[in-house]
Amino acid sequence: MANTVSSRKRVRQNIRSRMRNRWRMKTLRDALKQFEDAVIHSETDKAKESYKLASKLLDKSASKGVIHKNNAARKKSRLNTRLKKLVQA
């Protein structure tokens, strides 16, 4: 257990930060699943909307440090590739 005042404060900050990061990751995963579902069912309009939301959440998560910026860029690239294939089909 933390003994000093500053270490107790740091524990409180870590708990709040962890909860916020878990919330961000959960919303990000939900958006990615929504995109995946739209692609599987060949719903082009829904896929475009969910791509916009997912890419926004990926950028936001990367800027907040929840995920690495290269991880976000790679996922956005792969989502965009799948969306283009769906639109062309």
N, CA, C and O atoms as a DFTB+ gen file, in Angstrom:
356 C
 N C O
     1  1       0.849      -1.189       0.000
     2  2       0.000       0.000       0.000
     3  2       0.883       1.237       0.000
     4  3       1.958       1.243       0.600
     5  1       0.430       2.270      -0.667
     6  2       1.187       3.508      -0.761
     7  2       1.210       4.208       0.595
     8  3       0.214       4.227       1.318
     9  1       2.357       4.776       0.924
    10  2       2.510       5.411       2.230
    11  2       2.486       6.930       2.158
    12  3       1.831       7.579       2.973
    13  1       3.184       7.498       1.204
    14  2       3.256       8.951       1.141
    15  2       2.006       9.518       0.467
    16  3       1.280       8.817      -0.237
    17  1       1.787      10.793       0.706
    18  2       0.627      11.469       0.138
    19  2       0.700      11.467      -1.385
    20  3      -0.301      11.237      -2.064
    21  1       1.881      11.723      -1.906
    22  2       2.022      11.780      -3.364
    23  2       1.817      10.415      -4.006
    24  3       1.252      10.324      -5.096
    25  1       2.269       9.350      -3.344
    26  2       2.071       8.018      -3.923
    27  2       0.605       7.598      -3.840
    28  3       0.112       6.892      -4.721
    29  1      -0.094       8.025      -2.791
    30  2      -1.533       7.737      -2.717
    31  2      -2.279       8.461      -3.831
    32  3      -3.184       7.905      -4.454
    33  1      -1.886       9.705      -4.070
    34  2      -2.500      10.474      -5.153
    35  2      -2.224       9.796      -6.493
    36  3      -3.105       9.706      -7.348
    37  1      -1.003       9.327      -6.662
    38  2      -0.635       8.671      -7.924
    39  2      -1.477       7.401      -8.142
    40  3      -1.867       7.095      -9.269
    41  1      -1.747       6.678      -7.063
    42  2      -2.590       5.486      -7.170
    43  2      -3.990       5.880      -7.631
    44  3      -4.571       5.229      -8.499
    45  1      -4.530       6.954      -7.044
    46  2      -5.856       7.430      -7.464
    47  2      -5.853       7.851      -8.928
    48  3      -6.787       7.537      -9.665
    49  1      -4.819       8.552      -9.350
    50  2      -4.717       8.986     -10.746
    51  2      -4.626       7.787     -11.687
    52  3      -5.247       7.774     -12.750
    53  1      -3.849       6.781     -11.288
    54  2      -3.703       5.587     -12.121
    55  2      -5.018       4.849     -12.294
    56  3      -5.313       4.334     -13.372
    57  1      -5.804       4.800     -11.232
    58  2      -7.103       4.124     -11.313
    59  2      -8.012       4.854     -12.294
    60  3      -8.650       4.227     -13.139
    61  1      -8.071       6.182     -12.183
    62  2      -8.912       6.966     -13.099
    63  2      -8.425       6.819     -14.534
    64  3      -9.234       6.663     -15.450
    65  1      -7.121       6.868     -14.737
    66  2      -6.554       6.744     -16.074
    67  2      -6.833       5.364     -16.659
    68  3      -7.170       5.245     -17.837
    69  1      -6.695       4.324     -15.844
    70  2      -6.942       2.962     -16.307
    71  2      -8.403       2.785     -16.716
    72  3      -8.690       2.152     -17.732
    73  1      -9.319       3.336     -15.937
    74  2     -10.737       3.236     -16.273
    75  2     -11.050       3.983     -17.568
    76  3     -11.824       3.503     -18.396
    77  1     -10.450       5.149     -17.738
    78  2     -10.661       5.920     -18.962
    79  2     -10.095       5.175     -20.168
    80  3     -10.740       5.124     -21.215
    81  1      -8.901       4.598     -20.038
    82  2      -8.294       3.847     -21.136
    83  2      -9.107       2.602     -21.477
    84  3      -9.255       2.256     -22.649
    85  1      -9.634       1.930     -20.455
    86  2     -10.469       0.753     -20.710
    87  2     -11.730       1.152     -21.456
    88  3     -12.172       0.434     -22.352
    89  1     -12.320       2.295     -21.096
    90  2     -13.511       2.778     -21.787
    91  2     -13.185       3.103     -23.247
    92  3     -13.944       2.754     -24.151
    93  1     -12.048       3.775     -23.469
    94  2     -11.652       4.109     -24.838
    95  2     -11.436       2.839     -25.675
    96  3     -11.875       2.771     -26.823
    97  1     -10.771       1.852     -25.110
    98  2     -10.527       0.612     -25.841
    99  2     -11.827      -0.128     -26.128
   100  3     -11.983      -0.711     -27.201
   101  1     -12.759      -0.112     -25.184
   102  2     -14.033      -0.790     -25.382
   103  2     -14.810      -0.126     -26.518
   104  3     -15.344      -0.821     -27.382
   105  1     -14.881       1.198     -26.533
   106  2     -15.613       1.884     -27.598
   107  2     -14.925       1.672     -28.938
   108  3     -15.591       1.554     -29.966
   109  1     -13.598       1.624     -28.935
   110  2     -12.851       1.378     -30.163
   111  2     -13.138      -0.020     -30.697
   112  3     -13.404      -0.185     -31.888
   113  1     -13.089      -1.025     -29.831
   114  2     -13.375      -2.392     -30.256
   115  2     -14.807      -2.528     -30.774
   116  3     -15.055      -3.241     -31.746
   117  1     -15.746      -1.843     -30.119
   118  2     -17.137      -1.883     -30.577
   119  2     -17.267      -1.286     -31.971
   120  3     -17.995      -1.818     -32.809
   121  1     -16.564      -0.182     -32.225
   122  2     -16.624       0.458     -33.541
   123  2     -16.005      -0.447     -34.599
   124  3     -16.523      -0.540     -35.711
   125  1     -14.912      -1.110     -34.268
   126  2     -14.278      -2.020     -35.215
   127  2     -15.175      -3.218     -35.518
   128  3     -15.239      -3.673     -36.660
   129  1     -15.866      -3.727     -34.499
   130  2     -16.789      -4.835     -34.707
   131  2     -17.969      -4.402     -35.572
   132  3     -18.452      -5.171     -36.404
   133  1     -18.431      -3.170     -35.372
   134  2     -19.540      -2.650     -36.175
   135  2     -19.122      -2.561     -37.642
   136  3     -19.903      -2.897     -38.532
   137  1     -17.895      -2.109     -37.894
   138  2     -17.390      -2.049     -39.261
   139  2     -17.290      -3.453     -39.847
   140  3     -17.697      -3.690     -40.984
   141  1     -16.756      -4.364     -39.078
   142  2     -16.602      -5.749     -39.531
   143  2     -17.957      -6.358     -39.899
   144  3     -18.090      -7.043     -40.913
   145  1     -18.945      -6.097     -39.065
   146  2     -20.287      -6.622     -39.316
   147  2     -20.869      -6.040     -40.608
   148  3     -21.499      -6.758     -41.385
   149  1     -20.660      -4.758     -40.833
   150  2     -21.163      -4.121     -42.046
   151  2     -20.481      -4.693     -43.289
   152  3     -21.131      -4.881     -44.318
   153  1     -19.196      -4.967     -43.204
   154  2     -18.465      -5.522     -44.340
   155  2     -18.929      -6.951     -44.630
   156  3     -19.112      -7.329     -45.787
   157  1     -19.115      -7.728     -43.588
   158  2     -19.547      -9.116     -43.765
   159  2     -20.909      -9.181     -44.449
   160  3     -21.143     -10.037     -45.302
   161  1     -21.802      -8.273     -44.071
   162  2     -23.152      -8.267     -44.636
   163  2     -23.256      -7.409     -45.900
   164  3     -24.356      -7.178     -46.401
   165  1     -22.136      -6.943     -46.410
   166  2     -22.061      -6.155     -47.652
   167  2     -22.958      -4.925     -47.632
   168  3     -23.608      -4.606     -48.627
   169  1     -22.990      -4.242     -46.505
   170  2     -23.748      -2.995     -46.367
   171  2     -22.793      -1.830     -46.575
   172  3     -22.111      -1.407     -45.641
   173  1     -22.742      -1.316     -47.783
   174  2     -21.740      -0.313     -48.150
   175  2     -21.915       0.985     -47.374
   176  3     -20.944       1.526     -46.845
   177  1     -23.145       1.489     -47.300
   178  2     -23.369       2.763     -46.615
   179  2     -23.034       2.668     -45.132
   180  3     -22.383       3.548     -44.569
   181  1     -23.487       1.589     -44.515
   182  2     -23.193       1.389     -43.094
   183  2     -21.694       1.218     -42.872
   184  3     -21.156       1.691     -41.871
   185  1     -21.023       0.552     -43.792
   186  2     -19.579       0.348     -43.672
   187  2     -18.834       1.676     -43.764
   188  3     -17.870       1.904     -43.034
   189  1     -19.286       2.556     -44.669
   190  2     -18.635       3.868     -44.797
   191  2     -18.779       4.681     -43.522
   192  3     -17.822       5.302     -43.059
   193  1     -19.987       4.674     -42.955
   194  2     -20.217       5.420     -41.718
   195  2     -19.404       4.850     -40.560
   196  3     -18.799       5.593     -39.788
   197  1     -19.398       3.531     -40.450
   198  2     -18.655       2.922     -39.354
   199  2     -17.153       3.064     -39.553
   200  3     -16.405       3.100     -38.576
   201  1     -16.694       3.147     -40.813
   202  2     -15.269       3.406     -41.062
   203  2     -14.890       4.792     -40.555
   204  3     -13.843       4.968     -39.932
   205  1     -15.744       5.770     -40.826
   206  2     -15.454       7.135     -40.363
   207  2     -15.351       7.182     -38.846
   208  3     -14.445       7.805     -38.293
   209  1     -16.287       6.515     -38.182
   210  2     -16.276       6.492     -36.724
   211  2     -15.047       5.758     -36.197
   212  3     -14.388       6.230     -35.271
   213  1     -14.740       4.608     -36.783
   214  2     -13.599       3.812     -36.320
   215  2     -12.283       4.557     -36.519
   216  3     -11.417       4.533     -35.644
   217  1     -12.130       5.222     -37.668
   218  2     -10.878       5.939     -37.909
   219  2     -10.743       7.121     -36.955
   220  3      -9.643       7.442     -36.504
   221  1     -11.859       7.761     -36.653
   222  2     -11.830       8.863     -35.690
   223  2     -11.405       8.362     -34.312
   224  3     -10.569       8.976     -33.650
   225  1     -11.988       7.242     -33.889
   226  2     -11.647       6.683     -32.585
   227  2     -10.209       6.170     -32.546
   228  3      -9.545       6.268     -31.515
   229  1      -9.727       5.625     -33.658
   230  2      -8.326       5.180     -33.704
   231  2      -7.378       6.361     -33.545
   232  3      -6.405       6.286     -32.795
   233  1      -7.664       7.452     -34.252
   234  2      -6.820       8.645     -34.125
   235  2      -6.857       9.207     -32.716
   236  3      -5.830       9.595     -32.160
   237  1      -8.053       9.247     -32.145
   238  2      -8.208       9.783     -30.797
   239  2      -7.459       8.925     -29.786
   240  3      -6.787       9.448     -28.897
   241  1      -7.575       7.603     -29.924
   242  2      -6.888       6.698     -29.002
   243  2      -5.376       6.818     -29.134
   244  3      -4.651       6.755     -28.141
   245  1      -4.907       6.993     -30.364
   246  2      -3.463       7.139     -30.573
   247  2      -2.968       8.457     -29.982
   248  3      -1.890       8.500     -29.390
   249  1      -3.732       9.519     -30.135
   250  2      -3.290      10.812     -29.610
   251  2      -3.302      10.830     -28.087
   252  3      -2.518      11.553     -27.471
   253  1      -4.181      10.044     -27.474
   254  2      -4.249       9.974     -26.015
   255  2      -3.258       8.975     -25.437
   256  3      -3.090       8.904     -24.219
   257  1      -2.596       8.197     -26.300
   258  2      -1.596       7.256     -25.817
   259  2      -2.158       5.908     -25.413
   260  3      -1.460       5.106     -24.792
   261  1      -3.411       5.649     -25.756
   262  2      -4.011       4.356     -25.407
   263  2      -3.422       3.271     -26.295
   264  3      -3.123       2.173     -25.825
   265  1      -3.253       3.581     -27.590
   266  2      -2.578       2.675     -28.514
   267  2      -1.471       3.457     -29.213
   268  3      -1.472       4.688     -29.211
   269  1      -0.539       2.742     -29.804
   270  2       0.562       3.385     -30.505
   271  2       0.072       3.967     -31.822
   272  3      -0.848       3.433     -32.442
   273  1       0.691       5.067     -32.246
   274  2       0.233       5.738     -33.470
   275  2       0.417       4.856     -34.706
   276  3      -0.394       4.925     -35.630
   277  1       1.460       4.035     -34.741
   278  2       1.651       3.135     -35.881
   279  2       0.598       2.029     -35.900
   280  3       0.171       1.584     -36.965
   281  1       0.186       1.594     -34.716
   282  2      -0.883       0.596     -34.612
   283  2      -2.176       1.177     -35.180
   284  3      -2.893       0.501     -35.918
   285  1      -2.467       2.415     -34.839
   286  2      -3.671       3.070     -35.351
   287  2      -3.591       3.234     -36.866
   288  3      -4.575       2.998     -37.568
   289  1      -2.436       3.632     -37.370
   290  2      -2.270       3.824     -38.809
   291  2      -2.423       2.506     -39.557
   292  3      -3.047       2.459     -40.617
   293  1      -1.861       1.444     -39.012
   294  2      -1.963       0.126     -39.650
   295  2      -3.411      -0.344     -39.699
   296  3      -3.869      -0.849     -40.724
   297  1      -4.134      -0.175     -38.584
   298  2      -5.530      -0.602     -38.556
   299  2      -6.377       0.223     -39.507
   300  3      -7.249      -0.322     -40.184
   301  1      -6.137       1.526     -39.573
   302  2      -6.887       2.381     -40.494
   303  2      -6.625       1.976     -41.934
   304  3      -7.543       1.951     -42.754
   305  1      -5.387       1.662     -42.239
   306  2      -5.032       1.249     -43.585
   307  2      -5.752      -0.041     -43.963
   308  3      -6.276      -0.160     -45.071
   309  1      -5.780      -0.993     -43.057
   310  2      -6.437      -2.271     -43.332
   311  2      -7.949      -2.106     -43.461
   312  3      -8.582      -2.746     -44.301
   313  1      -8.523      -1.243     -42.624
   314  2      -9.959      -0.978     -42.738
   315  2     -10.279      -0.326     -44.077
   316  3     -11.259      -0.679     -44.734
   317  1      -9.449       0.620     -44.469
   318  2      -9.667       1.326     -45.735
   319  2      -9.559       0.359     -46.913
   320  3     -10.339       0.453     -47.861
   321  1      -8.618      -0.553     -46.865
   322  2      -8.461      -1.542     -47.923
   323  2      -9.713      -2.412     -48.034
   324  3     -10.192      -2.674     -49.137
   325  1     -10.239      -2.857     -46.900
   326  2     -11.452      -3.680     -46.910
   327  2     -12.649      -2.891     -47.422
   328  3     -13.496      -3.430     -48.134
   329  1     -12.718      -1.608     -47.056
   330  2     -13.827      -0.779     -47.523
   331  2     -13.767      -0.588     -49.039
   332  3     -14.795      -0.647     -49.713
   333  1     -12.577      -0.362     -49.572
   334  2     -12.429      -0.190     -51.022
   335  2     -12.827      -1.456     -51.771
   336  3     -13.475      -1.385     -52.816
   337  1     -12.442      -2.613     -51.240
   338  2     -12.816      -3.883     -51.878
   339  2     -14.326      -4.052     -51.875
   340  3     -14.906      -4.536     -52.846
   341  1     -14.962      -3.649     -50.775
   342  2     -16.408      -3.766     -50.686
   343  2     -17.101      -2.841     -51.683
   344  3     -18.074      -3.238     -52.324
   345  1     -16.613      -1.626     -51.816
   346  2     -17.223      -0.662     -52.727
   347  2     -17.058      -1.094     -54.183
   348  3     -17.973      -0.928     -54.990
   349  1     -15.899      -1.645     -54.517
   350  2     -15.650      -2.085     -55.883
   351  2     -16.474      -3.312     -56.260
   352  3     -16.818      -3.496     -57.428
   353  1     -16.787      -4.146     -55.283
   354  2     -17.521      -5.385     -55.561
   355  2     -18.989      -5.131     -55.881
   356  3     -19.737      -6.074     -56.137
